[in-house]
Amino acid sequence: MVSRLPVIDEDGEVSDLSEVDATLFRPAHEVLPLSLQTRLGMTPRGPQKAPTKVATTIRLSPDVAQAFKASGRGWQTRIDAALKDWLRTHSPV
C-alpha cells in the first residue's frame, strides 16, 4: 500500500490531491451500496421486453401545454390518456 498524507486536514479542509491519490480512486458503482445507487438513479434500467410507448415530437398550443404541465409530474401520460379517450369516440381521419 502506498503511504500518503491524509486528504482531509485537522480543520476538515480537503488538501490538494496528488497523482498517487488519483490512482487510488474507484468508480462510485464499485464503492456505493446498491440501495444508494438506485436512489441516486445510477443503476441502469434494463431493456423493455416490449416497448409500450413510441417516442415522438408533438407541437401543442401553449394553453394546453401549460394546463397539463401545471398538473404536475406525469403530464405527458395524462395527455396520452386524454388522446386515447378522444379516440374512443372519434376517428383520427
Sequence and secondary structure as in RCSB ss.txt:
>XXXX:A:sequence
MVSRLPVIDEDGEVSDLSEVDATLFRPAHEVLPLSLQTRLGMTPRGPQKAPTKVATTIRLSPDVAQAFKASGRGW
QTRIDAALKDWLRTHSPV
>XXXX:A:secstr
      SB TTS B    HHHHHH   HHHHS HHHHHHTT S     SS  S        HHHHHHHHHT TTH
HHHHHHHHHHHHHHS   
